Amino acid sequence: RRKAFAGMPVARANYGRLQRLGGFFGVSPSPELTPREYAVRFGAAKPQAAAGAVRVADAFTQEQYATNVDAGTIAQDSEYGWHEAKEGASDWRLWRRR
């Protein structure tokens, strides 16, 4: 699975991962949605992941269009958002035995 995003810039790869994860919850990407609009839909499906999804989308948008933002900062924000979104969307804790 990691190979699908190998060689991509960090924010683009994480946005792709977010879209793939959203597909599992019925939130399919659509060409007419901006990255932030997609993240909001993702957050509506998984509220605990909403903030992380928006962070990933914003980092992706900055990576694509901003010229005065440090690439390292964008990558760091994207990674933080991806981990936040992934953990917020995960239901594994519900199935774990105590």
C-alpha positions as a Markdown table, in Angstrom:
| # | Residue | x | y | z |
|---|---|---|---|---|
| 1 | Arg | 0.0 | 0.0 | 0.0 |
| 2 | Arg | 2.8 | 2.4 | 0.7 |
| 3 | Lys | 4.1 | 1.9 | -2.8 |
| 4 | Ala | 1.0 | 3.7 | -4.2 |
| 5 | Phe | 2.3 | 6.9 | -2.7 |
| 6 | Ala | 6.0 | 6.4 | -3.0 |
| 7 | Gly | 7.9 | 9.3 | -4.6 |
| 8 | Met | 5.1 | 11.8 | -4.1 |
| 9 | Pro | 5.5 | 14.9 | -2.0 |
| 10 | Val | 4.4 | 14.3 | 1.6 |
| 11 | Ala | 1.2 | 16.4 | 1.5 |
| 12 | Arg | 0.0 | 15.0 | -1.8 |
| 13 | Ala | 0.6 | 11.4 | -0.5 |
| 14 | Asn | -1.2 | 12.1 | 2.8 |
| 15 | Tyr | -4.2 | 13.6 | 0.9 |
| 16 | Gly | -4.3 | 10.5 | -1.3 |
| 17 | Arg | -4.2 | 8.4 | 1.9 |
| 18 | Leu | -7.0 | 10.4 | 3.4 |
| 19 | Gln | -9.2 | 9.9 | 0.2 |
| 20 | Arg | -8.5 | 6.2 | 0.3 |
| 21 | Leu | -9.4 | 6.0 | 4.0 |
| 22 | Gly | -12.6 | 8.0 | 3.3 |
| 23 | Gly | -13.6 | 5.5 | 0.7 |
| 24 | Phe | -13.9 | 2.9 | 3.5 |
| 25 | Phe | -16.5 | 5.1 | 5.2 |
| 26 | Gly | -18.4 | 6.1 | 2.1 |
| 27 | Val | -16.7 | 9.4 | 1.5 |
| 28 | Ser | -15.6 | 9.2 | -2.1 |
| 29 | Pro | -13.5 | 11.9 | -3.7 |
| 30 | Ser | -15.1 | 14.0 | -6.3 |
| 31 | Pro | -13.5 | 16.3 | -8.8 |
| 32 | Glu | -15.9 | 19.1 | -8.0 |
| 33 | Leu | -14.9 | 19.2 | -4.3 |
| 34 | Thr | -12.0 | 21.3 | -3.1 |
| 35 | Pro | -9.6 | 19.5 | -0.7 |
| 36 | Arg | -11.1 | 21.4 | 2.2 |
| 37 | Glu | -14.7 | 20.5 | 1.1 |
| 38 | Tyr | -13.6 | 16.9 | 0.9 |
| 39 | Ala | -12.1 | 17.1 | 4.4 |
| 40 | Val | -15.3 | 18.6 | 5.8 |
| 41 | Arg | -17.3 | 15.7 | 4.4 |
| 42 | Phe | -14.7 | 13.3 | 5.8 |
| 43 | Gly | -15.1 | 15.0 | 9.2 |
| 44 | Ala | -18.9 | 14.7 | 9.0 |
| 45 | Ala | -18.5 | 10.9 | 8.6 |
| 46 | Lys | -15.8 | 10.6 | 11.3 |
| 47 | Pro | -16.1 | 13.6 | 13.6 |
| 48 | Gln | -13.1 | 12.6 | 15.7 |
| 49 | Ala | -11.0 | 12.8 | 12.6 |
| 50 | Ala | -12.3 | 16.1 | 11.4 |
| 51 | Ala | -9.5 | 18.4 | 12.6 |
| 52 | Gly | -6.8 | 16.0 | 11.2 |
| 53 | Ala | -8.6 | 15.8 | 7.8 |
| 54 | Val | -8.7 | 19.6 | 7.5 |
| 55 | Arg | -5.1 | 19.8 | 8.4 |
| 56 | Val | -4.2 | 17.3 | 5.7 |
| 57 | Ala | -6.3 | 19.2 | 3.1 |
| 58 | Asp | -4.9 | 22.5 | 4.0 |
| 59 | Ala | -1.3 | 21.2 | 3.8 |
| 60 | Phe | -2.0 | 19.7 | 0.4 |
| 61 | Thr | -3.5 | 23.0 | -0.8 |
| 62 | Gln | -0.5 | 24.9 | 0.4 |
| 63 | Glu | 1.9 | 22.5 | -1.2 |
| 64 | Gln | 0.1 | 22.9 | -4.5 |
| 65 | Tyr | -0.4 | 26.7 | -4.5 |
| 66 | Ala | 1.6 | 28.5 | -1.9 |
| 67 | Thr | 5.0 | 30.0 | -2.8 |
| 68 | Asn | 6.1 | 31.5 | 0.4 |
| 69 | Val | 5.6 | 28.6 | 2.8 |
| 70 | Asp | 8.4 | 26.3 | 3.9 |
| 71 | Ala | 8.1 | 22.8 | 2.5 |
| 72 | Gly | 9.3 | 21.3 | 5.7 |
| 73 | Thr | 6.5 | 23.0 | 7.6 |
| 74 | Ile | 4.0 | 21.8 | 5.1 |
| 75 | Ala | 5.2 | 18.2 | 5.4 |
| 76 | Gln | 5.2 | 18.3 | 9.2 |
| 77 | Asp | 1.6 | 19.7 | 9.3 |
| 78 | Ser | 0.5 | 17.1 | 6.8 |
| 79 | Glu | 2.1 | 14.2 | 8.8 |
| 80 | Tyr | 0.6 | 15.5 | 12.0 |
| 81 | Gly | -2.8 | 15.8 | 10.4 |
| 82 | Trp | -2.7 | 12.4 | 8.7 |
| 83 | His | -1.9 | 10.7 | 12.0 |
| 84 | Glu | -4.6 | 12.6 | 13.8 |
| 85 | Ala | -7.2 | 11.8 | 11.0 |
| 86 | Lys | -6.2 | 8.1 | 10.9 |
| 87 | Glu | -6.4 | 7.7 | 14.6 |
| 88 | Gly | -9.7 | 9.6 | 14.8 |
| 89 | Ala | -11.2 | 7.5 | 12.1 |
| 90 | Ser | -10.1 | 4.2 | 13.5 |
| 91 | Asp | -12.6 | 2.0 | 15.3 |
| 92 | Trp | -10.1 | -0.6 | 16.4 |
| 93 | Arg | -10.5 | 0.5 | 20.0 |
| 94 | Leu | -14.1 | -0.6 | 20.0 |
| 95 | Trp | -13.2 | -4.2 | 19.1 |
| 96 | Arg | -10.2 | -4.6 | 21.5 |
| 97 | Arg | -10.7 | -7.0 | 24.4 |
| 98 | Arg | -10.1 | -5.7 | 27.9 |
